[in-house]
Amino acid sequence: MWVSRGGSKQSVGAQSKEELLQLIGAEWRQMQRDQKEATADRIAKGPQTGDRRARSQRKRSGDASGSAKPSFKKRSSFKKR
């Protein structure tokens, strides 16, 4: 990235290259945090009303959590042959 000294000083008030990179890094981290929070809020809110694909997933996941079947069938007794 090429930035002139005059341009960096005039636009963000950075005196040195290190200060400019610190400002860029801080802004980047803030953007990443905001994006992560927005994603978490969207997931917590759930699918929108008219979203058929998400609705089918919601129905499917509700059935799976509602009836917790064991993955194997337990025998109650063994018969002698």
Contacts in CASP RR format, 6 or more apart in sequence:
PFRMAT RR
TARGET T0000
AUTHOR 0000-0000-0000
METHOD contacts of the structure
MODEL  1
MWVSRGGSKQSVGAQSKEELLQLIGAEWRQMQRDQKEATADRIAKGPQTG
DRRARSQRKRSGDASGSAKPSFKKRSSFKKR
3 17 0 8 1.000
3 20 0 8 1.000
8 14 0 8 1.000
8 17 0 8 1.000
8 20 0 8 1.000
9 15 0 8 1.000
12 20 0 8 1.000
12 23 0 8 1.000
14 20 0 8 1.000
14 23 0 8 1.000
46 54 0 8 1.000
46 58 0 8 1.000
47 54 0 8 1.000
47 55 0 8 1.000
47 57 0 8 1.000
47 58 0 8 1.000
48 54 0 8 1.000
END
